[in-house]
Amino acid sequence: MPTTHAATIEAIKAEILAQLNCDPKHPPVQVDEKSAAAALGVQANTLSVWRSSGRYRLPFIKVGRCVKYRINDLAEFIASRTACNTGEAK
């Protein structure tokens, strides 16, 4: 039975929330840069570089100096970066 895109996103969101030790009954809608970096397995400075260079299209929210990431955007980003192989079939 193939998994739908929405089901995949929900599964990834659940993994992110579990990794960040969030209460599943009251999950946050967004997290800070440090938590987002932990969920992606990168340094917070890496997210800063991605934001300034536009290397990856990972949406973020910025109010003043405060940077936040939506859990749903992180899940979408992970799903879009998921691959089955790195080369061409011959």
Phi and psi in radians as a Rosetta constraint file:
Dihedral C 1 N 2 CA 2 C 2 CIRCULARHARMONIC -1.200 0.35
Dihedral N 2 CA 2 C 2 N 3 CIRCULARHARMONIC 2.536 0.35
Dihedral C 2 N 3 CA 3 C 3 CIRCULARHARMONIC -1.520 0.35
Dihedral N 3 CA 3 C 3 N 4 CIRCULARHARMONIC 2.335 0.35
Dihedral C 3 N 4 CA 4 C 4 CIRCULARHARMONIC -1.328 0.35
Dihedral N 4 CA 4 C 4 N 5 CIRCULARHARMONIC 2.775 0.35
Dihedral C 4 N 5 CA 5 C 5 CIRCULARHARMONIC -1.040 0.35
Dihedral N 5 CA 5 C 5 N 6 CIRCULARHARMONIC -0.753 0.35
Dihedral C 5 N 6 CA 6 C 6 CIRCULARHARMONIC -1.099 0.35
Dihedral N 6 CA 6 C 6 N 7 CIRCULARHARMONIC -0.701 0.35
Dihedral C 6 N 7 CA 7 C 7 CIRCULARHARMONIC -1.161 0.35
Dihedral N 7 CA 7 C 7 N 8 CIRCULARHARMONIC -0.659 0.35
Dihedral C 7 N 8 CA 8 C 8 CIRCULARHARMONIC -1.111 0.35
Dihedral N 8 CA 8 C 8 N 9 CIRCULARHARMONIC -0.784 0.35
Dihedral C 8 N 9 CA 9 C 9 CIRCULARHARMONIC -1.067 0.35
Dihedral N 9 CA 9 C 9 N 10 CIRCULARHARMONIC -0.770 0.35
Dihedral C 9 N 10 CA 10 C 10 CIRCULARHARMONIC -1.102 0.35
Dihedral N 10 CA 10 C 10 N 11 CIRCULARHARMONIC -0.686 0.35
Dihedral C 10 N 11 CA 11 C 11 CIRCULARHARMONIC -1.134 0.35
Dihedral N 11 CA 11 C 11 N 12 CIRCULARHARMONIC -0.729 0.35
Dihedral C 11 N 12 CA 12 C 12 CIRCULARHARMONIC -1.156 0.35
Dihedral N 12 CA 12 C 12 N 13 CIRCULARHARMONIC -0.721 0.35
Dihedral C 12 N 13 CA 13 C 13 CIRCULARHARMONIC -1.020 0.35
Dihedral N 13 CA 13 C 13 N 14 CIRCULARHARMONIC -0.748 0.35
Dihedral C 13 N 14 CA 14 C 14 CIRCULARHARMONIC -1.097 0.35
Dihedral N 14 CA 14 C 14 N 15 CIRCULARHARMONIC -0.699 0.35
Dihedral C 14 N 15 CA 15 C 15 CIRCULARHARMONIC -1.115 0.35
Dihedral N 15 CA 15 C 15 N 16 CIRCULARHARMONIC -0.762 0.35
Dihedral C 15 N 16 CA 16 C 16 CIRCULARHARMONIC -1.075 0.35
Dihedral N 16 CA 16 C 16 N 17 CIRCULARHARMONIC -0.832 0.35
Dihedral C 16 N 17 CA 17 C 17 CIRCULARHARMONIC -1.093 0.35
Dihedral N 17 CA 17 C 17 N 18 CIRCULARHARMONIC -0.680 0.35
Dihedral C 17 N 18 CA 18 C 18 CIRCULARHARMONIC -1.162 0.35
Dihedral N 18 CA 18 C 18 N 19 CIRCULARHARMONIC -0.744 0.35
Dihedral C 18 N 19 CA 19 C 19 CIRCULARHARMONIC -1.074 0.35
Dihedral N 19 CA 19 C 19 N 20 CIRCULARHARMONIC -0.626 0.35
Dihedral C 19 N 20 CA 20 C 20 CIRCULARHARMONIC -1.555 0.35
Dihedral N 20 CA 20 C 20 N 21 CIRCULARHARMONIC 0.097 0.35
Dihedral C 20 N 21 CA 21 C 21 CIRCULARHARMONIC 0.999 0.35
Dihedral N 21 CA 21 C 21 N 22 CIRCULARHARMONIC 0.739 0.35
Dihedral C 21 N 22 CA 22 C 22 CIRCULARHARMONIC -1.548 0.35
Dihedral N 22 CA 22 C 22 N 23 CIRCULARHARMONIC 2.603 0.35
Dihedral C 22 N 23 CA 23 C 23 CIRCULARHARMONIC -1.215 0.35
Dihedral N 23 CA 23 C 23 N 24 CIRCULARHARMONIC 2.032 0.35
Dihedral C 23 N 24 CA 24 C 24 CIRCULARHARMONIC -1.120 0.35
Dihedral N 24 CA 24 C 24 N 25 CIRCULARHARMONIC -0.375 0.35
Dihedral C 24 N 25 CA 25 C 25 CIRCULARHARMONIC -1.369 0.35
Dihedral N 25 CA 25 C 25 N 26 CIRCULARHARMONIC -0.440 0.35
Dihedral C 25 N 26 CA 26 C 26 CIRCULARHARMONIC -2.393 0.35
Dihedral N 26 CA 26 C 26 N 27 CIRCULARHARMONIC 1.148 0.35
Dihedral C 26 N 27 CA 27 C 27 CIRCULARHARMONIC -1.278 0.35
Dihedral N 27 CA 27 C 27 N 28 CIRCULARHARMONIC 2.581 0.35
Dihedral C 27 N 28 CA 28 C 28 CIRCULARHARMONIC -1.271 0.35
Dihedral N 28 CA 28 C 28 N 29 CIRCULARHARMONIC 2.644 0.35
Dihedral C 28 N 29 CA 29 C 29 CIRCULARHARMONIC -1.406 0.35
Dihedral N 29 CA 29 C 29 N 30 CIRCULARHARMONIC -0.603 0.35
Dihedral C 29 N 30 CA 30 C 30 CIRCULARHARMONIC -2.425 0.35
Dihedral N 30 CA 30 C 30 N 31 CIRCULARHARMONIC 2.775 0.35
Dihedral C 30 N 31 CA 31 C 31 CIRCULARHARMONIC -2.290 0.35
Dihedral N 31 CA 31 C 31 N 32 CIRCULARHARMONIC 2.859 0.35
Dihedral C 31 N 32 CA 32 C 32 CIRCULARHARMONIC -1.346 0.35
Dihedral N 32 CA 32 C 32 N 33 CIRCULARHARMONIC 3.038 0.35
Dihedral C 32 N 33 CA 33 C 33 CIRCULARHARMONIC -1.062 0.35
Dihedral N 33 CA 33 C 33 N 34 CIRCULARHARMONIC -0.707 0.35
Dihedral C 33 N 34 CA 34 C 34 CIRCULARHARMONIC -1.094 0.35
Dihedral N 34 CA 34 C 34 N 35 CIRCULARHARMONIC -0.772 0.35
Dihedral C 34 N 35 CA 35 C 35 CIRCULARHARMONIC -1.194 0.35
Dihedral N 35 CA 35 C 35 N 36 CIRCULARHARMONIC -0.687 0.35
Dihedral C 35 N 36 CA 36 C 36 CIRCULARHARMONIC -1.094 0.35
Dihedral N 36 CA 36 C 36 N 37 CIRCULARHARMONIC -0.745 0.35
Dihedral C 36 N 37 CA 37 C 37 CIRCULARHARMONIC -1.091 0.35
Dihedral N 37 CA 37 C 37 N 38 CIRCULARHARMONIC -0.730 0.35
Dihedral C 37 N 38 CA 38 C 38 CIRCULARHARMONIC -1.093 0.35
Dihedral N 38 CA 38 C 38 N 39 CIRCULARHARMONIC -0.715 0.35
Dihedral C 38 N 39 CA 39 C 39 CIRCULARHARMONIC -1.123 0.35
Dihedral N 39 CA 39 C 39 N 40 CIRCULARHARMONIC -0.569 0.35
Dihedral C 39 N 40 CA 40 C 40 CIRCULARHARMONIC -1.595 0.35
Dihedral N 40 CA 40 C 40 N 41 CIRCULARHARMONIC -0.186 0.35
Dihedral C 40 N 41 CA 41 C 41 CIRCULARHARMONIC 1.319 0.35
Dihedral N 41 CA 41 C 41 N 42 CIRCULARHARMONIC 0.549 0.35
Dihedral C 41 N 42 CA 42 C 42 CIRCULARHARMONIC -2.233 0.35
Dihedral N 42 CA 42 C 42 N 43 CIRCULARHARMONIC 2.984 0.35
Dihedral C 42 N 43 CA 43 C 43 CIRCULARHARMONIC -1.400 0.35
Dihedral N 43 CA 43 C 43 N 44 CIRCULARHARMONIC 2.666 0.35
Dihedral C 43 N 44 CA 44 C 44 CIRCULARHARMONIC -1.041 0.35
Dihedral N 44 CA 44 C 44 N 45 CIRCULARHARMONIC -0.609 0.35
Dihedral C 44 N 45 CA 45 C 45 CIRCULARHARMONIC -1.086 0.35
Dihedral N 45 CA 45 C 45 N 46 CIRCULARHARMONIC -0.562 0.35
Dihedral C 45 N 46 CA 46 C 46 CIRCULARHARMONIC -1.090 0.35
Dihedral N 46 CA 46 C 46 N 47 CIRCULARHARMONIC -0.742 0.35
Dihedral C 46 N 47 CA 47 C 47 CIRCULARHARMONIC -1.089 0.35
Dihedral N 47 CA 47 C 47 N 48 CIRCULARHARMONIC -0.651 0.35
Dihedral C 47 N 48 CA 48 C 48 CIRCULARHARMONIC -1.088 0.35
Dihedral N 48 CA 48 C 48 N 49 CIRCULARHARMONIC -0.742 0.35
Dihedral C 48 N 49 CA 49 C 49 CIRCULARHARMONIC -1.125 0.35
Dihedral N 49 CA 49 C 49 N 50 CIRCULARHARMONIC -0.760 0.35
Dihedral C 49 N 50 CA 50 C 50 CIRCULARHARMONIC -1.054 0.35
Dihedral N 50 CA 50 C 50 N 51 CIRCULARHARMONIC -0.713 0.35
Dihedral C 50 N 51 CA 51 C 51 CIRCULARHARMONIC -1.128 0.35
Dihedral N 51 CA 51 C 51 N 52 CIRCULARHARMONIC -0.793 0.35
Dihedral C 51 N 52 CA 52 C 52 CIRCULARHARMONIC -1.323 0.35
Dihedral N 52 CA 52 C 52 N 53 CIRCULARHARMONIC -0.567 0.35
Dihedral C 52 N 53 CA 53 C 53 CIRCULARHARMONIC -1.589 0.35
Dihedral N 53 CA 53 C 53 N 54 CIRCULARHARMONIC -0.355 0.35
Dihedral C 53 N 54 CA 54 C 54 CIRCULARHARMONIC 1.268 0.35
Dihedral N 54 CA 54 C 54 N 55 CIRCULARHARMONIC 0.358 0.35
Dihedral C 54 N 55 CA 55 C 55 CIRCULARHARMONIC -1.013 0.35
Dihedral N 55 CA 55 C 55 N 56 CIRCULARHARMONIC -0.801 0.35
Dihedral C 55 N 56 CA 56 C 56 CIRCULARHARMONIC -2.141 0.35
Dihedral N 56 CA 56 C 56 N 57 CIRCULARHARMONIC 2.547 0.35
Dihedral C 56 N 57 CA 57 C 57 CIRCULARHARMONIC -1.590 0.35
Dihedral N 57 CA 57 C 57 N 58 CIRCULARHARMONIC 1.317 0.35
Dihedral C 57 N 58 CA 58 C 58 CIRCULARHARMONIC -1.881 0.35
Dihedral N 58 CA 58 C 58 N 59 CIRCULARHARMONIC 1.873 0.35
Dihedral C 58 N 59 CA 59 C 59 CIRCULARHARMONIC -1.056 0.35
Dihedral N 59 CA 59 C 59 N 60 CIRCULARHARMONIC 2.536 0.35
Dihedral C 59 N 60 CA 60 C 60 CIRCULARHARMONIC -2.500 0.35
Dihedral N 60 CA 60 C 60 N 61 CIRCULARHARMONIC 2.855 0.35
Dihedral C 60 N 61 CA 61 C 61 CIRCULARHARMONIC -2.020 0.35
Dihedral N 61 CA 61 C 61 N 62 CIRCULARHARMONIC 2.283 0.35
Dihedral C 61 N 62 CA 62 C 62 CIRCULARHARMONIC -2.305 0.35
Dihedral N 62 CA 62 C 62 N 63 CIRCULARHARMONIC 2.173 0.35
Dihedral C 62 N 63 CA 63 C 63 CIRCULARHARMONIC -2.221 0.35
Dihedral N 63 CA 63 C 63 N 64 CIRCULARHARMONIC 1.918 0.35
Dihedral C 63 N 64 CA 64 C 64 CIRCULARHARMONIC 1.128 0.35
Dihedral N 64 CA 64 C 64 N 65 CIRCULARHARMONIC -2.199 0.35
Dihedral C 64 N 65 CA 65 C 65 CIRCULARHARMONIC -1.624 0.35
Dihedral N 65 CA 65 C 65 N 66 CIRCULARHARMONIC -0.115 0.35
Dihedral C 65 N 66 CA 66 C 66 CIRCULARHARMONIC -1.411 0.35
Dihedral N 66 CA 66 C 66 N 67 CIRCULARHARMONIC 2.153 0.35
Dihedral C 66 N 67 CA 67 C 67 CIRCULARHARMONIC -1.999 0.35
Dihedral N 67 CA 67 C 67 N 68 CIRCULARHARMONIC 2.270 0.35
Dihedral C 67 N 68 CA 68 C 68 CIRCULARHARMONIC -2.261 0.35
Dihedral N 68 CA 68 C 68 N 69 CIRCULARHARMONIC 2.708 0.35
Dihedral C 68 N 69 CA 69 C 69 CIRCULARHARMONIC -2.226 0.35
Dihedral N 69 CA 69 C 69 N 70 CIRCULARHARMONIC 2.347 0.35
Dihedral C 69 N 70 CA 70 C 70 CIRCULARHARMONIC -1.305 0.35
Dihedral N 70 CA 70 C 70 N 71 CIRCULARHARMONIC 2.432 0.35
Dihedral C 70 N 71 CA 71 C 71 CIRCULARHARMONIC -1.013 0.35
Dihedral N 71 CA 71 C 71 N 72 CIRCULARHARMONIC -0.731 0.35
Dihedral C 71 N 72 CA 72 C 72 CIRCULARHARMONIC -1.090 0.35
Dihedral N 72 CA 72 C 72 N 73 CIRCULARHARMONIC -0.689 0.35
Dihedral C 72 N 73 CA 73 C 73 CIRCULARHARMONIC -1.149 0.35
Dihedral N 73 CA 73 C 73 N 74 CIRCULARHARMONIC -0.673 0.35
Dihedral C 73 N 74 CA 74 C 74 CIRCULARHARMONIC -1.108 0.35
Dihedral N 74 CA 74 C 74 N 75 CIRCULARHARMONIC -0.751 0.35
Dihedral C 74 N 75 CA 75 C 75 CIRCULARHARMONIC -1.122 0.35
Dihedral N 75 CA 75 C 75 N 76 CIRCULARHARMONIC -0.753 0.35
Dihedral C 75 N 76 CA 76 C 76 CIRCULARHARMONIC -1.067 0.35
Dihedral N 76 CA 76 C 76 N 77 CIRCULARHARMONIC -0.740 0.35
Dihedral C 76 N 77 CA 77 C 77 CIRCULARHARMONIC -1.087 0.35
Dihedral N 77 CA 77 C 77 N 78 CIRCULARHARMONIC -0.819 0.35
Dihedral C 77 N 78 CA 78 C 78 CIRCULARHARMONIC -1.072 0.35
Dihedral N 78 CA 78 C 78 N 79 CIRCULARHARMONIC -0.769 0.35
Dihedral C 78 N 79 CA 79 C 79 CIRCULARHARMONIC -1.079 0.35
Dihedral N 79 CA 79 C 79 N 80 CIRCULARHARMONIC -0.680 0.35
Dihedral C 79 N 80 CA 80 C 80 CIRCULARHARMONIC -1.277 0.35
Dihedral N 80 CA 80 C 80 N 81 CIRCULARHARMONIC -0.364 0.35
Dihedral C 80 N 81 CA 81 C 81 CIRCULARHARMONIC -1.668 0.35
Dihedral N 81 CA 81 C 81 N 82 CIRCULARHARMONIC -0.010 0.35
Dihedral C 81 N 82 CA 82 C 82 CIRCULARHARMONIC -1.363 0.35
Dihedral N 82 CA 82 C 82 N 83 CIRCULARHARMONIC 2.237 0.35
Dihedral C 82 N 83 CA 83 C 83 CIRCULARHARMONIC -2.282 0.35
Dihedral N 83 CA 83 C 83 N 84 CIRCULARHARMONIC 2.749 0.35
Dihedral C 83 N 84 CA 84 C 84 CIRCULARHARMONIC -1.727 0.35
Dihedral N 84 CA 84 C 84 N 85 CIRCULARHARMONIC -0.418 0.35
Dihedral C 84 N 85 CA 85 C 85 CIRCULARHARMONIC -2.743 0.35
Dihedral N 85 CA 85 C 85 N 86 CIRCULARHARMONIC 2.983 0.35
Dihedral C 85 N 86 CA 86 C 86 CIRCULARHARMONIC -1.996 0.35
Dihedral N 86 CA 86 C 86 N 87 CIRCULARHARMONIC -0.054 0.35
Dihedral C 86 N 87 CA 87 C 87 CIRCULARHARMONIC -2.209 0.35
Dihedral N 87 CA 87 C 87 N 88 CIRCULARHARMONIC 3.118 0.35
Dihedral C 87 N 88 CA 88 C 88 CIRCULARHARMONIC -1.568 0.35
Dihedral N 88 CA 88 C 88 N 89 CIRCULARHARMONIC 2.523 0.35
Dihedral C 88 N 89 CA 89 C 89 CIRCULARHARMONIC -1.312 0.35
Dihedral N 89 CA 89 C 89 N 90 CIRCULARHARMONIC 2.423 0.35
